[in-house]
Amino acid sequence: MELQILELKKLPTKIPSEADIVQWMRFFSGKNRKEFKLMAQTSEYLGEAYEALQKLSADDLKRLEYEAREKALKDYNTNMSSARNSGIKTGIRLASNVWRLHSQHLSNEAIASECDISLEEVQEIVALFHQ
């Protein structure tokens, strides 16, 4: 696996190479429609990207849909992370309670009843502590 970081602001205006990566760097750092249009004529792929850019920027509804999708993805990731952290905390509290009751020599059945979990879950937690 290789990671390359390209700093668009440091891209010189004149580079002898016309490699694809340089063309894309120029495209991403374009400043106005005229620049984009000229670059779009140099490559089929840049032309497709330019067309997509035009469609997104010309259609307010599409732009709003895009922004709503981005927001939904961010919200989803935030909710998943929060749920995971909450689950971890709940699991730690539950395991602590099981272990505390187990160390007081309560039966696994009594612990399951007290913690409102199954007997199998109690046995699983107790087994983890005895490893």
Buried (B, 14 or more C-beta within 10 A) or exposed (E): EEEEEEEEEEEEEEEEEEEEEBBBBBBEBBEEEEEBEEBBEEBEEBBEBBEEBBEEEEEEEEEEEEEEEEEEEEEEEEEEEEEEEEEEEEEEEBBEBBBEBBEEEBEBEBBBEEBEBEEEBBBEBBEEEEE
